[in-house]
Amino acid sequence: MTSQRVADFLAIAAAGIGVMVLVGWLTDNAILTSIDPSCISMKPNTAVCMILIAMAVVLVRRSPVAWRVTARVICGVVAAMALLTIGQYVKHADFGVDRLLYHAGGPEPYTVYPGRMSPVASILFLAVSAAVGAMGTRCGARVTKLAWPFCMIVTTTLMIGYVFGSVSLVSLSSDTPISLPALLAFTMLGVAIFAVHPDRSLLSALNPSTPGGLLWRGLLIPALLVLVVVGWLRVQAEMAGLIDMRFGVALFTVLVGAFIVVLAGRTAMTLNRMDAERERIAAERDRYFSSSLDLVCVADLNGRFLRVNPAWGRTLGFSDDELLSRPFMDFIHPDDREKTIAAYDSPAQGHEVTALENRYRRKDGTYVWLNWNATAPTGPDRLIYAAARDVTEQKTHEEHRRALTAALEHSVEEARAANKELEAFSYSVSHDLRAPLRAIDGFARILTSEHASQLDTEGHRLLDVVRENSGRMGQLIDDLLQFSRLGRKDIEPRTVDMTALVHRTVERLRPDMGDRKIALHLHPLPPASGDAALLEVVWTNLLSNAIKYTRPRAEAQIEVSGEIVDGHRVYRVRDNGVGFDMQYAQKLFGVFQRLHPATEFEGTGVGLALVQRILHRHGGRVWVDAKPDQGAVFEFELPTEGGVHAVPV
């Protein structure tokens, strides 16, 4: 149950007492007005004020604002009634406020003013009205801290008077004592005020886990109860004539003293257990403090270490006395002192410090890097608890990594510059070599067409050789330029339907097959993630090689298949062509490297180099397995990038 609900419940209970009293007056029921007919009754105006102030307690913390304003108006009305009643007692006058609602009958016991509110009740109404009316204001907490203890002290004192049957104590030496129903209602209101606006410092003092709370719970409250009970028993025994006054006083003193000794002993034992537990926790804390690999310390706001753990001596080489005898700024690198001072001001202002890095001097003059975490000052001494970790090795690695990164960036810049030079060179080669090749081919064609009659058979053969080699040289230049451009072309990855891509490549290569008898076995292929245009170049080179090198066979057998192996997509092209010796396999993927003479199989030796470069840029690889005159199997793999779904390209 929340404090607000507790306050509401107690306020409603107090209002209920007021309603009960009013009903008692209307029905002439002495039990409802006084609980004990032999005691004084609760007056009608007291009952009405009790109902009103209880309503104010319920409304004062509510929204909207109109409810809070209503509560303060009610408090003003109740306070005015209480002040008028006190004025009547002081002036020995009758202002008529006692008969505003109900005119009490004849004389009553213990009072010469029938129908008039007790002066004690008037004072309590003033205190409660002030406390409730001040709630929500800047001074509300102070007023509450004064009002609710005052109410509880007065009501407790009066309740003891009722227990002991002391009229003078109940009335506090006034003409009119407070009634028992009013006393119970005021007790409830005092607790309700505390619940609405609790004193946190008092709550912490009453915490049973603290020594003060333990003393309150285990000693003070039972002692008060014993004093009341034993005192009441003594009074009853004396009134019954069982004991005389002197014996009663002696017995009271012995019983109360014995009980207090027992309570004190029990509380002392509990405090001893708590102290032993505190010492055990302190010992464990000290063991952790001493065994920590991190540098742990306690510092004050004057910039000095008050305590350091052994890790400081192991890391810096200084003794504890050397570290504690000087300000810790003396050990910090001069370049790091300014930021350390700035960071040190944060805990001093109540903020935590994390991830501060500075350098501390070793005894040999070298420095270590420390990474700090510090708490805000705690306790009455305003001490700062901090821990540091030696990150010198980490900082060294970071410096090395930065140096490598800088070197790599420099290398990348050099590579970019080289690529630009290569691009310029490629353009120059393309432009400067093509012109003389075109001239050579043109002049050879003119000689063949216009001067054929002047050439013999050998002359015609030589011109054909010239034209054939100039054409081959042009193809070499084209292949070289294509190989160079691949290193600069941006890859545009997407999901590629490899089956559709192979079918389209085969259809494009149909003219190269002529009327040959070729059996093509195309199996379904897993999709791949990559640049569709570049992967088409891979399939074009591998399939054209298979078609070319199966030319000596009466029936060429070419098989294309693929599968997923260990998370990679593997594709293969198998043929029954001329094959080759595997000791020369690595030469296949070099530029202009060939295992067969150009007179036997056409080509420039760039196609497989293109294949390897494209696959490397995709994060894949290519390999081959072959035997002379038994065909070859070219395989390549591409990495899998999550779940892919085939789409036409």
C-alpha positions, 0 to 999 in steps of 0.5 A: 500500500502506498503512503498516499493510500495509507493517508487516505485510509487514516483520514477517512477513519478519522472522519468516520469517528466524527460522523459517529459522534454526530450520530451519537449527539442526534440519537443521544447515545453517550457511547458514540460520543465518548466511548466510555459514558463516564468520560467526557464526550466529543463535542459536535463542533469538534466532530465537524472540524474533524470531518473537514480536516480529514477531507482536506488531508484527502484533497490536498495532494490531488489534481486538479488545482481546485481540489488543493485550493478547497483543501486549503480553504477548509484548513482556514475554516478549521483554524479559525474555529480553533482560534475562536475557541482558544480566544474564549478560554483566554478571555473567559468569554462566549463568542457563540461558536459552541452552539453553531451546529448543535446546542449541547444539553445540561452540565457534563463531567470534567468541564464547566463549558458544555458543548465547548471544544477542548483547548488541547483539541483546538491547539491540535487542530491549529497544528494539523491545519497548518501542516495540511495547508502548507503541503505542496509549498516550499515550507511544507516539509518544514511545517510537517516535520514540526506538526506531526511529531507535535501531534504524536507527542501530545496524543501519546501523552494524553493516551497515557493519561487515559490509561492511568485514569489521570484527569489532570494529565488528560486535560493537561491542567485545563478546565476541559479535557480532550475526549477519547474519540477525539484523541483517537482521531487526532492520532490517526491524523498525525500518522496520515500527515506523516504518510502524505509528506514523510520525513525521509531522514526519520524513515532512514533512522527507523530502518531496521537494517541500521544500528539506529533503527535496530535500537528504536525497534528493539529497545525504545518501543518495547521500553515505552510499552513496558513503562505504560503496562507496568505503571498501569498495573501498579496503579490498579494494584494500589487502587485495589489495596493490594500494595502500598505506594512505597512498595509499588514504587519499588516494584515498578523500579525493579521491574522496569529496570530489569526489563530495560537491562534485558532489552539492552543486553539483547540489543547489545548482542545484536549490535555485536553480531552486526559489528562482526558482520561489518568487520567480515565485510571490511576484511573481504573488501580489503582482500579484494582491494589488495588482490586486485590487478587494477590500480585501486586508490582512495583520494581526497579533494585536496589531490592526495592519495589516502590509500593505494593497493599493492598494484601501484607498487608493482606497476610504478615501482614506488612504495606506498609511503612515496605515493601517499606523501606527495600530491598525485599530480607530481606523478602525472606526465606534464602534458596530461595534467590539464585534462586530469585536473579538468576530470578531477573536478567532475567527481568533486562536483558530484559526477562520475569519471569514466575512460580518462586516460593519462600517463603516470611516471614510473620510478625509472623515469618511464611512463605508463598509460592508465585508464581511469574510472572514479566515483563521486565523493561519498561519505562525510569525508567526501572521499573519491574512490577510483580504479585504473588499468594499465593500458600501455601495451594496448596504446602501443598496439594502437600506435602500431596499428595507426602507423600501419594504417597510415602506411597502408593509406600511403600504399593505396594512394601510390596504387591509385597513382599507379593505376592512373599511370597504367590507364594513361599507358593503356590508352597510349598503347591502344592509340599508338599501336593501333595506328601502325597496325592499321597501316600495315594491314592496309598496305598489305591489303592494297598489295594483295588487291592492286598488285597481285599480278606482280607477286608470285605465290611466295609473295602472296603467302607472306602478305597473308602472314603479315595480315594474320599477325597484324590481326592477332596483334590487334586482338592481343591489344584488345585483350590486354586492355580488357584485362587492365580495365577489370582492375578498375571496374566497380562490382555491382553485386546482385543475385544472379540466376546462373542457370539462365546466365549459362543458357544465354552464354551458350546461345551466344557461342552457337556460331563458334560451334558451326556444324560440329557434333557437340553434346552439351549437358547443362544441369541446374545451377545454384544462384550466386551473388555477384556482378552479372556482367563480369560473371558472364565473362567467366562463363564465356571464357570457360565455355569457349575454351571447352568448345575450342579444345574439343575440336579434335573429337568426333563428338565433343562432350561438355558438362556444366554443373554446380552445387553448394559445398561447405557454404560456398557455391561451386561451379564446374565445366567438364570436357573431353578435349585434348587436356594438358599436363598438370605440372603446367597448370599454374601457367594457365592463369597468367597473361599471354600464357599458353600450353598449345601453339597458336597454329593449333588452337587460336587465342591470346592467352588472356581469357583464363587470366580474366577469369581468375581476376574476376573471381578474386574480386568476388572473393572466390577462386578457380582451379583446374584438373586435367590429363593429356588427351583425357579432357579437363575440368575447370572449377570455380567457387563463390562465397555465399552471402546469406539466403539468395533467391534466383532472379533472371538477369 
